[in-house]
Amino acid sequence: LRIEDLDPDRSKPHYVERLLQDLHWLGLDWDEGPDIGGPYAPYCQGARRHMYDRALQVLKNSGLLYPCYCSRGELRQVAQAPHAGENTGRYPATCRRLTLREQELKRREGRKPSLRLVVPEVNVAFDDLCYGTFHQALAREVGDFIVRRADGVHAYQLAVVVDDAAMRISHVLRGADLLDSTPRQLLLYKLLQLPAPVFTHVPLFMGEDGQRLSKRHGDVSLGKLREKGARPETVVGYLAYKAGLLACWEPVTCAELIDDFDLGKIPRGNILVRAEELNLLYAKK
């Protein structure tokens, strides 16, 4: 278990404690982590910043980083007026073209720069074990991306690459919302000369409106479900049934699912959670 607590504004100790409680309640456990230690400690990203700084130095020594002084507002303006055929999320390399004098003027204005990676004109492709071959022309579709924010916080894309390599992670299984991030991470693996893991992305559980589950969909947090009397075996059984791992909805433990787990049973599209099903979580025993 690794705690990804890079952003100090969004990562509080009580959030971590709640996460640990939720995972234990579900019946999930781990062989190493922040609460029990292990050979690749520390297991909180907030304590691994020195490793990310070393990676940044490698990229800097290769001439692959430059300071970016664009504000969030300026980047939004760029996205609001795209040229025909451009991806609205693409960064147009505005600050890559700044001269040293122009950079100095920005610094005198009191602007703190983020750091961006120079993205080459390459097509990154990989075979996802669930979605098949995925291609992305990084320079055209994404552009130069941030590896350290202006406030000094290291970017997720950099941190997970450094950590997965350092912790010898062989397989990454995560939500399909991160499928688009994988080419950026694969580029970083290559530039840092680190071994890349095998990637698998799986669909997300969504509300009936097609949006990610949140408070507007009701009491969908594990803590709230637990407070209202739901049993862990019922919740696990529901998730397994909706994900195609069980033929019918019945109570089951995480341990009982291991032997029959089959990635091929999982659907490729997002999975809708219906309000009436949530109510049944409290009724099923």
N, C-alpha and C positions, 0 to 999 in steps of 0.2 A: 504494500500500500504506500503510495507516494502522495503527499499533500501538495497540491499546486497552489501555493499561497503567495504568488509574486506580487499581486496588487494589494498594498497595505490597506487601502480604503475598502476593499471588498472581502478581505480575509481576516476574520477575527477569531480568537481562540475558541469562543463558544460555538462558532460555526463548525470548527473541526471536531469538537467534542460531540456535537449533535450528529455529525456525519458518522463518527465511529459507533455511536449508539444505534443509528439506523442500520448500518451494515451488520452489526452483531445481531440485532433483532431479526433481520431477514435470514440469518443463518450463514452469512458469508464470513469467511475468515481468511487469514493471510499468513505466509511463512516469515515475512519480514516487514517492518514498517515503523512508523514513528513511535508507536507505543511499546514495541518489543525489540527494536533494533535489528541489526543484521549486517552482513558484510559490505553493503554499499551505502551505509549511513553517511550523512544525515538524510532522512526521508522527507524533509520539508524543503521545498525549493527556496524558501526565504533564507535558509542556512547554506545554500549552495551558490550564492552569487559570485563568489570568487572563481568558480568554474566557468560561469558564463562570461566573466571578464576575460579569462584566458582565451576563450573561443573568439571573443571580439577582437582581441589582440592579433590572433592568427589571421582573421579576415582583414584587419587594418594593415598588417604587414604585407598582405597580398594586394593592397590597393583597391579593396572591394567595398570600402565603406566611405560614406560622405555625410556631412552634417546637413540636416533638413530643418529649415526654419519655418516651414508652412504651419499655420495655425489650423485647428480643426475647422474653423469657419471658412478659411481659404480652400481647404480640401473639399468641403461640402459644395462650395461654389463651382469648383471644377467638375464635380459629379453632376451638378444640376444642368450644366450646359455641355454635354458631350458632343463630339463630332460624330457624324454618321458612321455606324459600324463599330464604334468603340464601346468597350465594356465600361459602364458608369463607375465601377469601383477601381479602375486602373489609375495608378499614380503617374502623371505625365513627366516625371523626372525634372520638375521645375528647378529644384535646388542642385541637381547634379551639374547644371550648367553655370552655376554661380562662380565668379572669379574669386580669388583670394581676397581682393579688395571688397567685393560685395559681401563676402562672408564676414569680414571685419566690421563692416557697417551694420550688419544685422546684430552682431555681438554688442556693439556700442549702443544699440537700441534696447539692450537688455533681454533680447530673445535667447532662450535656451534651446539648443537644437536637439532633435532626436537623431538617431543614426539609422541610415538606410543602407541596404545592401544593393550593390550594382547587379542587376539581373541581366544575364546574357541572352542573346537571341537563340533560345533553345526550346525544343519541344520535349517536355518531360512526360514520360509514360510509365505506368506500372500496372501490374496485374493484381487487382483486388480480388480476394477469395470469394467475395459475395457479389460484387457489381461487375466483375470482369475487367477488361483493359480500360484504363482511364487516361486520357491525354489532356495536356494543358500547355499552350504556348505562353510561357510565363511572362515574357517581356510584353507581349501584346495584350494579354488578358488581365494581368495583375500589375506589372511594372515593378519598379524598385520598392521593396517593402521594408518596414521598420523592424529593426532588431533590438533597439533600445529606445525607450521613450524619452522625451525631453526631461521628465522628472527623475530619470535615472533607473526606472523600472525596466528590467529586461523583458523582451517580447516573448510571448508564449512560443512562437515558432522556433526561436533559438533555444529556449530553456528545455523544451521536451526533447529536442535532438541531442543536446549535450547529455541530458539525464538518461535517456534510453540507451545511448551508447555506453555511458559510464556504468550503468547498471546491467549491462549485457542483456537487454531485452531482445528476445528473438521474434516475438509476435505481438502485434498491436491490434486489438479488437476494440472498436469505439464507434460512436454514433456517426451516421451518414452526413450529419451537418459538418463534419470535419474532413470529408472526402476532398473538398476543394483546397484544403490546407496542405494536403500531402505532397503535391509537387514542390511547394516551397520548402518543405522539410527535407525532401529528397535532394534538392539542390544544396541545402546546407550540409547534409551528410557528405555529399561529394566534395564540396569546397573545403570542409574540415577533415576530409580523409577518414571518415568514420563509417563503420559497417551499418547498413540500413536494415531494419527489421522487415518482416513480412506484414503487410497491412490487410486488415479486413474491416469493412465498415458495414454496420447493420442499421436497419430503419429505426426511426424514433417513434415513441408513443406520443400522439398528438391529440389535442382536443377536437371536438366535432367540427369546430370552425377551421380546422387545418392549421392552427397555431400551436406553438409549443405549450405544454401544460404549465399553468401558472395559477395564481390565486383566483383569477376570473373564471376558472373552470371548477371552482369549489375546493374542498379539502383534499387535495391530491398529494400533499407532502406525506412522507412516511410517518413523520411525527404525529400529524393530525389523524391519519388512519389508525395509528396505534392508540391514540387518546380516545377515539370513538369506538374502540372495541374490536377492530379488525385483527385477525390472527395472522402471523407471518406465513404459515403454510397456505392460507387462503390467498394472500397477496401473491406469493410466488406461483401458486397454481394458476391464478388469473393471468399473470404476465406470461407464463409458459404457454398457456392455451392461446392467448392472442398472438403470440410469436410463432405459433405452429408447432411447438414442441410437444404438446399434448393434444389428443384427439377430442377431449372434453375437459371442461373446467372442473377440476377436483383438487383438494388440498394436497400439497406435495412439498417436500423440503428441497433445498438447493442440492444437498448431498444425493438425494434420490434421483435428481435429474442428470447427474453426471454421465452415467453409463449410456443413456439413450440420447445424449445430445448429438444433434446432427445439423450442421450449418446449412445444409441443403434444404431443410424444412422451413427456414426463416424466409418470410416474404421480402420482396425487394422494395415495395412501396411502404410509406409511413403507415403506422398502425393507429387507428382511431380509438380513443377511449370515450365511451358513451356514459352520460350522466347516470342512467339507470343501472349500468354495470357497477359504478362506484358504490351506489347504495347497496347493492348485493354483497359487496365486500364485508359489510358489517353483519349481514344476515346469515351468510354461509358459515357453517361450522365444520 
